Amino acid sequence: MKLHGTMQVNDKGHLEIGGCDTVDLAKEFGTPLYVMDEQLIREKCREYYGAFTGTYPDSFVIYASKAFLTLAMCRLVESEGLGLDVVSGGELYTALKAGFPAEKIYFHGNNKSREEVNFALEAKVGRFVVDNIYELECLERLCGALRTKADILLRVTPGIEAHTHEYIQTGQIDSKFGLVVSNGQAMEGIKKALELNNINLKGLHCHIGSQIFELESYQHTVEVMMDFYNKVYAETGFRFEELNLGGGFGIYYVSGDKPANIKTYAAIVMETVRRMAEEMNYPMPRVIVEPGRSIVGEAGTTLYTVGSVKDIPGVRKYVAVDGGMTDNPRPALYQARYEAVVANKANQPRVDEVSIAGKCCESGDMLIWDLHVPAIEPGDILAVFCTGAYNYSMSSNYNRLMRPAVVFVKDGHADLVVKRETLDDLVRNDVIPERMKKNKPLSVVTGSRQ
Ligand SMILES: *Cc1c(COP(=O)(O)O)cnc(C)c1O
């Protein structure tokens, strides 16, 4: 069992994060609760900034906001000198609302709507990462209508099969993302982009997947991309200024996960680009990386209150918590695994083996199988580790559960950054058609009409 960031066990035997007793946090803010270790997020940002921009000034780190995005997170990211990658009008709106500088925003997505593109053009985002020819043509037209031009990267699939869960693999040829390099579609897209009047082609983008541990996958990607840059030059006489290598850097979730060092990752990527640029006599492109999970993943801990405990002797002991696949869909989606502790019994010997179930009406709503815990009982606080990425951002209202609150903890202070949803939030967008308002049972419930 690994403790992360500022975690420690205090004198009461309680788990503490950012100097805050998690049992007190559960009392103050309720459960389920996402607790984010602000110092650890900042440390990760600084590690990336130092390893890339600090060491190689011709590189830039942008945070992939889909991993975890709120207004406060935008402020944090900006204050650490990183850019931002957004994939929808909603993420873009959040960033702009937080005052994030538009020129440091990269706009991704494989099916941007007309409204989203117009919104981004009007906001003057730094780059559009164009996924396909259809989008390229739309962007050309919409730019024309607004009498503006767009700086773009074209997304390509370099044909790298990273060793990760197949749902989070994205660089292989059979993918919904990007133009394939090996069959000529990428070259076709580049030639098309070069012909268009309102498009400034700055470079290519690729993203080979997520939760990747092997640095060779990145080195191989750089080699394929730089070779292709050279091929494009040979065929068109055009040279790219920028090379965006996406994100995907793996993190620790459970014992056995061995993430590489960020400095080593940066050195391998940057030295490979440099070496190849020199060999090919190609001007060094500006290199962009887009970490998401590795910035926020380990910094997040979800607190739950234990409810019913169901022992099936000789089979399994189910321990149910007050959240589940609604606040963490990753186990159900990807068979993701997590470690956890009983926060109020953090230094007690782990004498029991239990499986943690959520409260949703799905047998697949299981958070952790076969977890070793001290004697566990209703009212205990369970702390699940490494839930900072793709938990809050993927949360849902299934079963009409309310999304949990999010707090940033640091130096003994806890600041609410997202309020817990209320029952009213759940019906906020519901509409009763006029003709149903006459319905008797409903009028009894609402008391509003006879
Ligand atoms: C999801 C995504 C990222 C971030 O991936 P992580 O695994 O969270 O680092 C970066 N770039 C693109 C294009 C993505 O889709």
Ligand as a Chemical Component Dictionary entry (heavy atoms), coordinates in Angstrom:
data_LIG
# 
_chem_comp.id                   LIG 
_chem_comp.type                 NON-POLYMER 
_chem_comp.pdbx_formal_charge   0 
_chem_comp.three_letter_code    LIG 
# 
loop_
_chem_comp_atom.comp_id 
_chem_comp_atom.atom_id 
_chem_comp_atom.alt_atom_id 
_chem_comp_atom.type_symbol 
_chem_comp_atom.charge 
_chem_comp_atom.model_Cartn_x 
_chem_comp_atom.model_Cartn_y 
_chem_comp_atom.model_Cartn_z 
_chem_comp_atom.pdbx_ordinal 
LIG C1 C1 C 0 -6.938 12.044 -23.175 1  
LIG C2 C2 C 0 -5.951 12.792 -23.954 2  
LIG C3 C3 C 0 -4.790 13.270 -23.357 3  
LIG C4 C4 C 0 -4.437 12.985 -21.925 4  
LIG O1 O1 O 0 -4.229 11.638 -21.688 5  
LIG P1 P1 P 0 -3.726 11.161 -20.240 6  
LIG O2 O2 O 0 -3.658 9.691  -20.375 7  
LIG O3 O3 O 0 -4.734 11.595 -19.270 8  
LIG O4 O4 O 0 -2.394 11.786 -20.016 9  
LIG C5 C5 C 0 -3.941 14.035 -24.114 10 
LIG N1 N1 N 0 -4.208 14.321 -25.401 11 
LIG C6 C6 C 0 -5.312 13.850 -26.025 12 
LIG C7 C7 C 0 -5.559 14.206 -27.421 13 
LIG C8 C8 C 0 -6.208 13.072 -25.327 14 
LIG O5 O5 O 0 -7.281 12.616 -25.947 15 
# 
loop_
_chem_comp_bond.comp_id 
_chem_comp_bond.atom_id_1 
_chem_comp_bond.atom_id_2 
_chem_comp_bond.value_order 
_chem_comp_bond.pdbx_ordinal 
LIG C1 C2 SING 1  
LIG C2 C3 SING 2  
LIG C2 C8 DOUB 3  
LIG C3 C4 SING 4  
LIG C3 C5 DOUB 5  
LIG C4 O1 SING 6  
LIG O1 P1 SING 7  
LIG P1 O2 DOUB 8  
LIG P1 O3 SING 9  
LIG P1 O4 SING 10 
LIG C5 N1 SING 11 
LIG N1 C6 DOUB 12 
LIG C6 C7 SING 13 
LIG C6 C8 SING 14 
LIG C8 O5 SING 15 
# 
